[in-house]
Amino acid sequence: MNPLTRFFHELFHPHCEQCAMDKQVGQINPVVENLKAELAQVYTRLENLQDSNPVVEILRGELERAYRNNDKLLEQIFDKVRYERDFVEKNVINPTPPNMTSIPSIGNRSWAARRRELEANSRATANEMARLKAEGITPVTENDLGKELESVSENA
């Protein structure tokens, strides 16, 4: 992620779970690399010692055991991070904004003008419903027509 994209992502999504996971992995990776480097240095020193010395063989065995233990620990750490990342991906709604192509086109009018138009239409509909109700006429809705059709089809 380039710096500009990261800036806007952090601006619009300050508490993103994916970013939190990446930060945790970023904090773990340097520690892992340091451990690997230290183990490689110890192993190199041991290889430089004479093979005939029995202490060297014992130390090599211990080193191999330490390698296996460290690999197991690293796998457990990364399994936990993978599990948490998978859990977040499966259970959290994607916080990314919708594509701009999904926003309906309103032509050259501004959103404020479109909102005023929609509010005026809603007020006109509400006024018409109130007028019909005052005159004692019950307006027919699509829901009423559907119920009437169901009752006719049941009687037939």
VOZADO-741276 format. One line per 3 residues: number of its first residue (from 0); their letters; for each residue x, y, z negated of C-alpha. Coordinates in nm, 4 decimals, always signed. Last residue first. Example, Ala and Ser with C-alpha at 12.3 -4.5 7.8 and 13.67 -1.06 7.14 Angstrom:
<sites>
1> sa> +1.3670,-0.1060,-0.7140 ~ +1.2300,-0.4500,-0.7800
</sites>
This chain:
<sites>
155> ane> -6.2313,-1.9593,+0.6487 ~ -6.2565,-1.8395,+0.2904 ~ -5.8808,-1.8713,+0.2314
152> svs> -5.8015,-1.6822,+0.5557 ~ -6.0362,-1.4001,+0.4564 ~ -5.8805,-1.3741,+0.1065
149> ele> -5.5299,-1.3661,+0.2516 ~ -5.6238,-1.0968,+0.5046 ~ -5.7748,-0.8824,+0.2288
146> kgl> -5.4632,-0.9197,+0.0144 ~ -5.2418,-0.8121,+0.3059 ~ -5.4646,-0.5128,+0.3793
143> dne> -5.4453,-0.4035,+0.0142 ~ -5.0634,-0.4240,+0.0187 ~ -5.0516,-0.2207,+0.3384
140> tvp> -5.2367,+0.0550,+0.1586 ~ -5.5931,+0.1763,+0.1928 ~ -5.6634,+0.5122,+0.0310
137> tig> -5.9476,+0.5212,-0.2183 ~ -6.1894,+0.7965,-0.1300 ~ -6.3434,+0.9712,-0.4260
134> eak> -6.2852,+1.3217,-0.2903 ~ -6.0281,+1.3844,-0.5652 ~ -5.8496,+1.0585,-0.4727
131> lra> -5.8303,+1.1628,-0.1095 ~ -5.6869,+1.5017,-0.2076 ~ -5.4314,+1.3410,-0.4441
128> men> -5.3175,+1.0980,-0.1713 ~ -5.2819,+1.3870,+0.0757 ~ -5.0819,+1.5902,-0.1786
125> ata> -4.8504,+1.2929,-0.2444 ~ -4.7926,+1.2421,+0.1287 ~ -4.7185,+1.6132,+0.1759
122> rsn> -4.4806,+1.6122,-0.1222 ~ -4.2940,+1.3095,+0.0168 ~ -4.2647,+1.4705,+0.3597
119> ael> -4.1315,+1.7926,+0.2017 ~ -3.8750,+1.5925,+0.0011 ~ -3.7592,+1.4149,+0.3176
116> err> -3.7184,+1.7446,+0.5023 ~ -3.5295,+1.9033,+0.2120 ~ -3.2965,+1.6022,+0.2002
113> raa> -3.2305,+1.6266,+0.5766 ~ -3.1488,+1.9967,+0.5440 ~ -2.9113,+1.9276,+0.2514
110> wsr> -2.7450,+1.6464,+0.4447 ~ -2.6617,+1.8875,+0.7234 ~ -2.8212,+1.8692,+1.0643
107> ngi> -2.6128,+1.7914,+1.3735 ~ -2.7459,+1.4417,+1.4156 ~ -2.8545,+1.2508,+1.1096
104> spi> -2.6519,+0.9364,+1.1730 ~ -2.7050,+0.6564,+0.9284 ~ -2.4077,+0.5637,+0.7076
101> stm> -2.2987,+0.2071,+0.7910 ~ -2.0153,+0.3275,+1.0171 ~ -1.8487,+0.4996,+0.7187
98> npp> -1.7728,+0.1602,+0.5768 ~ -1.8936,+0.1068,+0.2243 ~ -1.6730,+0.2132,-0.0686
95> tpn> -1.4398,-0.0427,-0.2260 ~ -1.5345,-0.1580,-0.5777 ~ -1.5789,-0.5252,-0.4776
92> ivn> -1.8212,-0.6689,-0.7274 ~ -1.6464,-0.8673,-0.9954 ~ -1.7014,-1.2374,-1.0577
89> kev> -1.5112,-1.4249,-0.7855 ~ -1.2193,-1.1841,-0.7366 ~ -1.1853,-1.1270,-1.1117
86> fdr> -1.1813,-1.4992,-1.1844 ~ -0.9300,-1.5593,-0.9039 ~ -0.7025,-1.2875,-1.0484
83> eyr> -0.7390,-1.4292,-1.3997 ~ -0.6608,-1.7815,-1.2780 ~ -0.3621,-1.6609,-1.0753
80> vkd> -0.2261,-1.4695,-1.3779 ~ -0.2750,-1.7739,-1.6006 ~ -0.1144,-2.0027,-1.3435
77> fiq> +0.1753,-1.7558,-1.3140 ~ +0.2432,-1.7674,-1.6858 ~ +0.2056,-2.1466,-1.7038
74> ell> +0.4316,-2.1911,-1.4009 ~ +0.6934,-1.9657,-1.5591 ~ +0.6816,-2.1664,-1.8793
71> kdn> +0.7204,-2.4955,-1.6919 ~ +1.0121,-2.3565,-1.4892 ~ +1.1738,-2.2319,-1.8095
68> nry> +1.1383,-2.5742,-1.9692 ~ +1.2841,-2.7476,-1.6625 ~ +1.5788,-2.5080,-1.6473
65> are> +1.6397,-2.5466,-2.0220 ~ +1.6483,-2.9258,-1.9786 ~ +1.8986,-2.8863,-1.6951
62> leg> +2.1081,-2.6595,-1.9177 ~ +2.1010,-2.9100,-2.2013 ~ +2.2186,-3.1822,-1.9652
59> rli> +2.4907,-2.9521,-1.8361 ~ +2.5949,-2.8788,-2.1963 ~ +2.6244,-3.2491,-2.2725
56> evv> +2.8299,-3.3031,-1.9585 ~ +3.0565,-3.0100,-2.0492 ~ +3.1065,-3.1506,-2.3981
53> pns> +3.2239,-3.4765,-2.2411 ~ +3.5191,-3.2962,-2.0711 ~ +3.6100,-3.4726,-1.7485
50> dql> +3.4124,-3.2354,-1.5277 ~ +3.6420,-2.9420,-1.5992 ~ +3.4704,-2.6077,-1.6293
47> nel> +3.3767,-2.4112,-1.3179 ~ +3.0398,-2.5854,-1.2957 ~ +2.9571,-2.4673,-1.6470
44> rty> +3.0293,-2.1070,-1.5585 ~ +2.8069,-2.1312,-1.2492 ~ +2.5245,-2.2795,-1.4567
41> vqa> +2.5513,-2.0003,-1.7096 ~ +2.5424,-1.7379,-1.4332 ~ +2.2445,-1.9059,-1.2646
38> lea> +2.0610,-1.9174,-1.5975 ~ +2.1206,-1.5462,-1.6505 ~ +2.0005,-1.4624,-1.2993
35> kln> +1.6864,-1.6740,-1.3393 ~ +1.6063,-1.5116,-1.6718 ~ +1.6576,-1.1644,-1.5234
32> evv> +1.4308,-1.2492,-1.2280 ~ +1.1577,-1.3719,-1.4621 ~ +1.1790,-1.0561,-1.6711
29> pni> +1.1643,-0.8434,-1.3551 ~ +0.8549,-1.0381,-1.2336 ~ +0.6527,-1.0130,-1.5566
26> qgv> +0.6008,-0.6358,-1.5513 ~ +0.5006,-0.6353,-1.1850 ~ +0.2673,-0.9290,-1.2518
23> qkd> +0.0965,-0.7256,-1.5236 ~ +0.0819,-0.4204,-1.2965 ~ -0.0688,-0.6294,-1.0158
20> mac> -0.3329,-0.7622,-1.2550 ~ -0.4252,-0.4087,-1.3628 ~ -0.4421,-0.3024,-0.9979
17> qec> -0.6819,-0.5889,-0.9202 ~ -0.8980,-0.4983,-1.2201 ~ -0.9499,-0.1425,-1.0911
14> hph> -0.9801,+0.1073,-1.3776 ~ -0.8930,+0.4339,-1.2010 ~ -1.0927,+0.3550,-0.8835
11> fle> -1.1417,+0.6830,-0.6926 ~ -0.8142,+0.8536,-0.7906 ~ -0.6150,+0.5300,-0.8172
8> hff> -0.7254,+0.4351,-0.4640 ~ -0.6572,+0.7867,-0.3385 ~ -0.3014,+0.7810,-0.4745
5> rtl> -0.2413,+0.4222,-0.3540 ~ -0.3454,+0.5219,-0.0023 ~ -0.1057,+0.8161,-0.0087
2> pnm> +0.1801,+0.6090,-0.1528 ~ +0.1543,+0.3272,+0.1035 ~ +0.0000,+0.0000,+0.0000
</sites>
